[in-house]
Amino acid sequence: MAAVRQRAGGAERTCRPPPPYTRSTARPAGWQWRIPTQRRVGNGHIYSRSFMDDDEAERVLRKGVEGALLAEPRAIRFKAGHRRQFWRGNCIAIGLAAGFLEPLELTSLYLIQEGISRFISLFPNGDIPDILRVEYNRYMQKKFEQVRDFIVLHYVATNRDDTPFWHYCRTMSVPDSLRHKMELFRETGRIFRYDDELFARPSWVAVMLGQGIMPERCDPIVAALPARDVANSLQSMASR
């Protein structure tokens, strides 16, 4: 999605106490979020301008808001992606200066933290050897790509095909790294983490299963366990 826009606005709370979770709802050309806080409810609509114009996007936002808006929705346009070089010369781009991926999984703070931490670990003397820049840029690009794959999974694994936007998402090409993870899970039910990536296996499994990607076979280790032990383990997790 080359041109992406967010419309955001706060609204009055309609229930007390507020629900302890954020709600994300798919829309014809993107998705809408609702975040309850102590004093108001934050709302936003993320959509692709290739599939919906701004006026229609605002109508979708207003229709999905519970309670009266406290102010007119603000339009925020952004282009998803990151810089080719995060550290160039004696300047480092961190935060929005480095890049932005859409906020479905609220990963901006994580990427800011990673950028700062990696810079501290590579803190240079006055010479600033080139290898430090190379290592920093390699590391940060990998972190952005790992987050990108997890976000893209929410879209490409959908069964929805009722609008041009969702048809595009179902049929779009995906990075090889994500395709490998999807195929591995579909064939074997296995998920592996690489290079201390942000999202743990339960997160990947939740999205895979939630989007209809079902393994063809179960883990052989689980298959070798007594069925009663597996059932007791599942019951223990459910009760917690």
N, C-alpha and C positions, 0 to 999 in steps of 0.2 A: 504494500500500500504506500505509494509514493507521497500522496497528499492525505494527511490525517488531521482531524480536528477534534478538539474536545470542547464541549459546552458544559459548564459547571455552574451550580448555584445552590445555596443553602435553602432549606425549607423548615417550616415549623414541625415539631414532633407531634405525632398523632397517637402515640401509645406510651404508656409508662408501666413499668420501666422499659427502656429501649431494648430491643433484641441485642444480644451480645455477639453479633456477627455482621459482616459486610455481605450484602446481596449483590450478585452480578447476574444480569439478565441479558440473554442474547436478543438483539434487535435486527431489523432487516439488513442493515449495513454496518453492524458493529455490535456494541454492547453498552449497557447502562449500569451504573453502580449507585448503590445507596449505602451510606455509612452513617449509622446513628451515633451521636455524641450526647453529652449531658444536656446541651442547650439547644441543639438543632440537629437536622439531618442533612448531611452532605450528599449532593446528587451530581452526577455527570453522565454524559453520553459521548462515547468514543466512536467515531464513525469514519469511513473512508469517503472522501469527497469525489472519488471516482464512481461511486455508486449512489450517493445521496447528496442533495444540495443542502445549504445551510438552513434555509427556512424549514424544510421538512425535518431536518435533524432537531431543530428547536421544538417543533411540534411533538416529535417523539419523546423528547426529554420532558416536556410539560405534561404529557399524557401519563408518563410513568412516575410522576412525583406524587407522593402522598402528603397532603397538607399544603398550605399556601407558601409560595416562594417568598423568601425574605428580601430578594433583590432580583434584578434582571439577570438572566444567565450570561456568563462571560464566555466569549469564544477564544480558544487558545489553539493556534495552529502549530504543528510540529512535524518534523520529518524524521522518521525512525531510522536509526543507524548510529554510527560512531566514526570518529576521525581515523584516517589511515595511520597517523602517528600521534600518539598521546603525549609523548615527550619529544620535543624537537628543540635543538639548541639548548638554551637555558630556561625554557618555558615548559610547564606541564599543564595539560588540560585535565581538570577533574570536575566531576559533577556534570551539569548540563553543558559545560564547555567541552566535555569529552564525548558526549553522546547521550541519546535518550531512546529507550525502548518503551513501547506503550505500557501503561500502568496496570495491566491486568493482574500482575503478581507483585506489584509494589516493590520493585527491585532497585530503584534509584539509590536509596540509602546504602544498600549493600555494595553497589558498584562504587559509590563515593568512598566508603570505608576501605574497600579493596585498593582503590587508587592511592589513598593516603598511606595505608599500611605497606604497600609494596614500595612506594617511594622512600619511606623511612628505612626499610630493610636494605635499600640500594643507595642510601644517602651518600653523595659523592664528596670528594674533596674539590679543590678549585679547578682541577683539570677536567672533570666530567668525561671520563673515557666513553667512547662510543658504545662499548659493549654494555654499559649500564642502560643506555637508551634502548638498545636492541632488546635486552632482556625485559625491560619494563613494558615496551610496546607489545612484545610477544605475549607476556602474561595477561595484560589487560584485554588484548584482542580475544584471547581464549576465554576470559571471564564473560565478556559480552556475548560471545558465540554460544556459550553454555546456557546463559539466560535466554537468549534468542530461541534456542531449540525448544526449551520448555514452554515458552509462550506460543510459539508456532504450533506446537502439538495440539493446543486447545482448538485451533482453527482447522487444521488439515485433517484431523481425525473425526470430524463431525459427520453425522449422517444427514444433516439438514441440507435441503436442496430446493427450497421454496422461493429463493430470491437470487438474483444474479451474483450478489456478493458471496453468499454461502456456496453457490455452485463454483465460483472461482476458488474459494478456500479449499474445497474438496479436491479440486483438480490441479492446484498449483504445484510447482516443483518445490521440493524441500531439500535442505542441506543433507549431504551424505551422512553426516554424524547423527542427525535425527532419524533418517531413514534406517540406519543400522540399528538404533535403539528400538524403533517400532518393530522391525522385522524380528529382532532377537526376542522381544517380548511375545510377539504373536506366535512364534514357533515354540518357545520354551518356557515362557512365563518368567524370564529372568531379567533383572535390571541391575546394571553395574554403574557405580559412580567413578568418575575419572578426575584426577587432579583436584581433589577436594572441592568439587563443584557445589554450588549452593543447595540445590534441591536434592533431598534424600530419597531413597527408594520408595518409602510410603507415598510421597508426593507424586512420583512418576506413576506408580501403580494406580493411585486414585484417579488420575486423569486418563490413563490408558483404559481402565475398566469403565470409568464413567462415560467415556466417548465411544464405547462399544468395541474396543480392541481386546478380544478374548484369546487367551493362549490356546494353542492346538493341543497341548498336553501339559500335565502337571510336572512339577519338579520330581525327579526320581527319588530324591531323599524323602520327600513327603509321602510318595507312593509306597515306600517301604515301611512307614510307620503304621502302627495299629490304628484303625479307624477311630477307636474310642479315644485314643490320646489326641488325635487331631481335633476331634469334636470338643473335647474338654479344653484344649488350648483356645479354640475359637470362641467358646462360651466365656472363657476367662477374659479375653480381649473385649468381647461385647459388653460384659458387665462393668468393666472399667470405663 
